[in-house]
Amino acid sequence: MNADLSTILDAVLKSAIIAFALNEIRGVVLAVPILYGMYEAGGTMMALWLGFCSLAGVALSVAVPAFAAKKLDLAGRLRRRRESAA
């Protein structure tokens, strides 16, 4: 029973780390069209403001999960679980 629980938790933590990495990539992919739109608009104040707001939203959607992962120490938990299983 304990080994099954350990295996399940190991899989959940691995998938969480992969999800966080994919979230970082998603942030970069979402930022490129915003920056290109600001460039195409000629740098007007409205384009800059909308671009800033959009980039801030993307940054928050990427930074908050990364901060939560650091606070929860997911990578350390996964490492300790591997060491204890070996």
C-alpha positions in Angstrom: 0.0 0.0 0.0 2.8 2.4 0.9 4.7 1.7 -2.3 1.6 2.3 -4.4 1.0 5.7 -2.7 4.7 6.6 -3.2 4.4 5.7 -6.9 1.3 7.8 -7.3 2.8 10.8 -5.5 5.9 10.5 -7.6 3.9 10.6 -10.8 1.8 13.5 -9.6 4.9 15.5 -8.7 6.6 14.7 -12.1 3.5 15.8 -14.0 3.4 19.1 -11.9 7.0 19.9 -12.8 6.3 19.2 -16.5 3.1 21.4 -16.3 5.2 24.3 -14.9 7.8 24.0 -17.6 5.1 24.0 -20.3 3.5 27.1 -18.6 6.8 29.0 -19.0 6.9 28.1 -22.7 3.3 29.2 -23.0 4.2 32.6 -21.6 6.8 33.2 -24.2 4.5 32.1 -27.0 1.8 34.5 -25.8 4.2 37.4 -25.5 5.4 37.3 -29.1 2.2 38.4 -30.8 1.7 41.2 -28.3 5.1 42.6 -28.9 4.6 42.3 -32.7 1.3 44.1 -32.4 2.9 46.9 -30.5 5.6 47.2 -33.2 3.0 47.2 -36.0 0.9 49.9 -34.2 3.8 52.3 -34.4 4.3 52.7 -30.7 1.2 54.8 -30.0 0.4 55.3 -26.3 -2.8 53.2 -26.6 -0.8 50.3 -28.2 1.9 50.6 -25.5 -0.7 50.6 -22.7 -2.6 47.6 -24.1 0.6 45.8 -24.7 1.8 46.5 -21.2 -1.5 45.3 -19.7 -1.4 42.1 -21.8 2.2 41.4 -21.0 1.5 41.9 -17.3 -1.3 39.4 -17.5 0.9 36.9 -19.2 3.7 37.5 -16.7 1.3 36.9 -13.8 -0.1 33.7 -15.3 3.5 32.5 -15.6 5.0 33.9 -12.4 2.3 32.9 -9.9 2.6 29.1 -10.6 6.4 29.3 -10.6 6.3 31.2 -7.2 3.8 28.6 -5.9 6.1 25.7 -7.0 9.1 27.4 -5.3 7.1 27.9 -2.1 5.8 24.3 -2.1 9.4 23.1 -3.0 8.1 20.5 -5.5 11.5 19.8 -7.0 13.0 19.2 -3.5 10.1 16.9 -2.5 10.5 14.8 -5.7 14.3 14.6 -5.1 13.8 13.5 -1.5 11.2 10.9 -2.5 13.6 9.4 -5.1 16.4 9.3 -2.5 14.2 7.6 0.1 12.9 5.0 -2.4 16.5 4.1 -3.5 
